[in-house]
Amino acid sequence: MLGVNGSCNRSFGMKVLHVTPTYYPATYWGGPIFSTHALCNALARRSDLELRVLTTDAAGPKRAQRVKFDGFPTRFPAGYDVYFTPRILGRDIAPSLLARLWSMVGWAEVILLTGTYSFPTIPTLLICRVHDKPVVWSPRGALQASHEWNGARKPLLKRQWESVCRAVKPHRCVLHVTAEVEKAASEARLPGFETAIISNGIEVPETLPPREWMPHGALRLMFISRLDKKKGIENLLRAIPLIRQEVTLDVYGTGEPNYVRSLKGLVAALDIGHRVRFHGHVDGAVKLSAFVNADVLVLPTFSENFGMVVAEALAHGVPAVVSQGAPWAGLEQHRCGRWVSNAPEMIADTIEWMGNQDLAAMGQRGREWMQADYSWDSLAGRMHALFEELIFAKSAR
C-alpha cells in the first residue's frame, strides 16, 4: 500500500485533472456526487493546485435529465472549471468527452479518475498510459461490490472490463480506497495495482435546528440512499413487522422504476403501508428537514465502500444502525449507533434496542466524531500528498 503522509520534501503548484462520468449537481447518482464535489472544493482551496473537472451533463438515467450550467467551461464557486460534455446514450456515453480527453490529460500533471464500469474509465487509463501520466483511480466501491456481493449485475462482463483495465494500466496507477475492506476487495479484483487508503469526509453543520426525539413515543426511522438491491432495503422492510414498539420508516431516494414498484409491492404484501412512506429524491432544505425529523438512520446495505449517508446522518446528529456490509465498525466504539448483520431479525432487534437509548446523546457523540476525524480539508491534504508523491516519482525516473 502506498504511503500518503507527504513523504517527499517538495511542494509546488500542480495541475490536476479530475475525470468522472457524472458530477455535482447531478445528485440523482447518490453519495459519490457529494463526496467528489466536496473533495474537489477542498483541493481547489489549496493555493498550490490548479484543478479542472471533465465530466458529462447526465443528471439522471433519462436523456432529458441534464445538468443545467452557464458557460463552457463552468466556473464553480470554489475556483475551478468544470467541463460538462453532452451525454448522448446510456448513463454516461459522451463522445465529446473523449474529444477533449487527450489534450486535457496532456495539460495535467496527475489525473484523478472516478468510476469503474463507466464510459470514461478505459479511455482515460489508456490515454494516461500513452502520455505517461500518473493516475489516482477512485473506484468508489464498485470493485468491492462486484467482489463481495453475489447479487452484483453482469459479473462476467465486469471481469472482462477489469481485464482490459489491467491491460491498459498506466505506469503509475494508484487505487484510492476508503477503508481496509475496500482495499482488500479492490486488490483482489485488480491484482498488481497499488492502493492508498484515504477516507471520505463530511461537512458538519455548525448548528442544527431544534428537534424533538421520538414524538408521541414513536421511533422514526429513515433510509436515505439510491434505491437498489445492493442497499438491502428489502431486509429493512421485512424487519418492520418484527418490531414490537411503534416505529415509522421514511424512505428517501429513487431508482429504477420497476425496482421502486417492487419495493412498494413488498410494503403492501407485508401490510406495513401505515408505517412506511416513500418520498423520492430529496436535496437541500428538504434533505435537512429529513434528518431533523428522524431519530435513527438505517442502512442495511450488502456492500458499501464508505456509506456517505452514514456520515451525513451523524453530522446532523442522527444515530445510525448500519450493516456490516459497510465499514462503520466505529459506530460501536464511538457509541453513536450499532454495526450489525443485515438479517431482518437482527435489524428488528437492534432497532428495538435503539428505541430505549438516549438518542440525543448518541447523536451528539456522532457529530463530535465527524468533526474530529472527517474534515475535508485534512483529507484533501492527504490526497495532495499522494499527487505530489506520484509526480515526484515520475520526475525521478
ChimeraX attribute file (.defattr): number of C-alpha atoms within 10 A of each C-alpha:
attribute: neighborCount
match mode: 1-to-1
recipient: residues
	/A:1	12
	/A:2	14
	/A:3	13
	/A:4	19
	/A:5	13
	/A:6	17
	/A:7	11
	/A:8	14
	/A:9	8
	/A:10	10
	/A:11	12
	/A:12	8
	/A:13	11
	/A:14	17
	/A:15	16
	/A:16	24
	/A:17	23
	/A:18	23
	/A:19	27
	/A:20	24
	/A:21	26
	/A:22	29
	/A:23	27
	/A:24	20
	/A:25	17
	/A:26	19
	/A:27	18
	/A:28	22
	/A:29	21
	/A:30	18
	/A:31	17
	/A:32	21
	/A:33	18
	/A:34	19
	/A:35	20
	/A:36	21
	/A:37	14
	/A:38	21
	/A:39	19
	/A:40	19
	/A:41	20
	/A:42	18
	/A:43	25
	/A:44	21
	/A:45	17
	/A:46	15
	/A:47	10
	/A:48	13
	/A:49	14
	/A:50	18
	/A:51	21
	/A:52	23
	/A:53	23
	/A:54	24
	/A:55	25
	/A:56	29
	/A:57	25
	/A:58	32
	/A:59	23
	/A:60	18
	/A:61	16
	/A:62	11
	/A:63	16
	/A:64	11
	/A:65	14
	/A:66	18
	/A:67	19
	/A:68	12
	/A:69	14
	/A:70	7
	/A:71	10
	/A:72	11
	/A:73	16
	/A:74	14
	/A:75	15
	/A:76	11
	/A:77	9
	/A:78	13
	/A:79	15
	/A:80	18
	/A:81	17
	/A:82	24
	/A:83	21
	/A:84	26
	/A:85	25
	/A:86	19
	/A:87	24
	/A:88	16
	/A:89	13
	/A:90	12
	/A:91	18
	/A:92	25
	/A:93	19
	/A:94	22
	/A:95	17
	/A:96	15
	/A:97	22
	/A:98	18
	/A:99	11
	/A:100	13
	/A:101	21
	/A:102	16
	/A:103	11
	/A:104	18
	/A:105	22
	/A:106	16
	/A:107	14
	/A:108	20
	/A:109	19
	/A:110	23
	/A:111	27
	/A:112	23
	/A:113	25
	/A:114	22
	/A:115	20
	/A:116	22
	/A:117	16
	/A:118	15
	/A:119	19
	/A:120	25
	/A:121	20
	/A:122	20
	/A:123	15
	/A:124	25
	/A:125	26
	/A:126	17
	/A:127	20
	/A:128	26
	/A:129	18
	/A:130	15
	/A:131	13
	/A:132	17
	/A:133	22
	/A:134	24
	/A:135	29
	/A:136	24
	/A:137	23
	/A:138	22
	/A:139	21
	/A:140	24
	/A:141	25
	/A:142	19
	/A:143	24
	/A:144	23
	/A:145	22
	/A:146	20
	/A:147	18
	/A:148	16
	/A:149	14
	/A:150	11
	/A:151	12
	/A:152	15
	/A:153	12
	/A:154	9
	/A:155	13
	/A:156	9
	/A:157	11
	/A:158	17
	/A:159	14
	/A:160	11
	/A:161	17
	/A:162	17
	/A:163	14
	/A:164	14
	/A:165	20
	/A:166	17
	/A:167	12
	/A:168	17
	/A:169	22
	/A:170	21
	/A:171	15
	/A:172	18
	/A:173	23
	/A:174	24
	/A:175	24
	/A:176	27
	/A:177	27
	/A:178	23
	/A:179	19
	/A:180	13
	/A:181	18
	/A:182	29
	/A:183	22
	/A:184	14
	/A:185	21
	/A:186	25
	/A:187	17
	/A:188	14
	/A:189	18
	/A:190	16
	/A:191	10
	/A:192	12
	/A:193	16
	/A:194	17
	/A:195	23
	/A:196	23
	/A:197	19
	/A:198	16
	/A:199	17
	/A:200	24
	/A:201	26
	/A:202	24
	/A:203	17
	/A:204	21
	/A:205	12
	/A:206	9
	/A:207	7
	/A:208	13
	/A:209	8
	/A:210	7
	/A:211	14
	/A:212	11
	/A:213	17
	/A:214	18
	/A:215	11
	/A:216	8
	/A:217	11
	/A:218	14
	/A:219	22
	/A:220	20
	/A:221	23
	/A:222	25
	/A:223	23
	/A:224	25
	/A:225	26
	/A:226	20
	/A:227	24
	/A:228	17
	/A:229	16
	/A:230	20
	/A:231	20
	/A:232	20
	/A:233	24
	/A:234	19
	/A:235	19
	/A:236	23
	/A:237	22
	/A:238	19
	/A:239	20
	/A:240	25
	/A:241	16
	/A:242	15
	/A:243	17
	/A:244	11
	/A:245	14
	/A:246	15
	/A:247	19
	/A:248	19
	/A:249	24
	/A:250	20
	/A:251	21
	/A:252	20
	/A:253	21
	/A:254	21
	/A:255	19
	/A:256	11
	/A:257	10
	/A:258	8
	/A:259	14
	/A:260	17
	/A:261	12
	/A:262	12
	/A:263	19
	/A:264	17
	/A:265	13
	/A:266	16
	/A:267	20
	/A:268	13
	/A:269	10
	/A:270	14
	/A:271	13
	/A:272	18
	/A:273	16
	/A:274	10
	/A:275	17
	/A:276	20
	/A:277	16
	/A:278	16
	/A:279	13
	/A:280	16
	/A:281	19
	/A:282	18
	/A:283	13
	/A:284	7
	/A:285	8
	/A:286	11
	/A:287	14
	/A:288	16
	/A:289	14
	/A:290	19
	/A:291	23
	/A:292	19
	/A:293	20
	/A:294	24
	/A:295	27
	/A:296	28
	/A:297	26
	/A:298	25
	/A:299	28
	/A:300	28
	/A:301	24
	/A:302	21
	/A:303	25
	/A:304	26
	/A:305	26
	/A:306	24
	/A:307	22
	/A:308	19
	/A:309	20
	/A:310	25
	/A:311	24
	/A:312	22
	/A:313	27
	/A:314	29
	/A:315	27
	/A:316	24
	/A:317	29
	/A:318	29
	/A:319	30
	/A:320	30
	/A:321	26
	/A:322	25
	/A:323	26
	/A:324	19
	/A:325	26
	/A:326	22
	/A:327	20
	/A:328	24
	/A:329	15
	/A:330	14
	/A:331	22
	/A:332	13
	/A:333	11
	/A:334	14
	/A:335	16
	/A:336	26
	/A:337	29
	/A:338	25
	/A:339	23
	/A:340	19
	/A:341	18
	/A:342	23
	/A:343	15
	/A:344	22
	/A:345	17
	/A:346	17
	/A:347	29
	/A:348	22
	/A:349	14
	/A:350	18
	/A:351	25
	/A:352	18
	/A:353	11
	/A:354	20
	/A:355	19
	/A:356	9
	/A:357	11
	/A:358	11
	/A:359	21
	/A:360	17
	/A:361	14
	/A:362	21
	/A:363	24
	/A:364	18
	/A:365	22
	/A:366	27
	/A:367	23
	/A:368	16
	/A:369	19
	/A:370	20
	/A:371	19
	/A:372	8
	/A:373	13
	/A:374	18
	/A:375	16
	/A:376	23
	/A:377	19
	/A:378	13
	/A:379	20
	/A:380	23
	/A:381	17
	/A:382	20
	/A:383	24
	/A:384	22
	/A:385	20
	/A:386	24
	/A:387	25
	/A:388	24
	/A:389	20
	/A:390	23
	/A:391	18
	/A:392	15
	/A:393	13
	/A:394	15
	/A:395	7
	/A:396	7
	/A:397	5
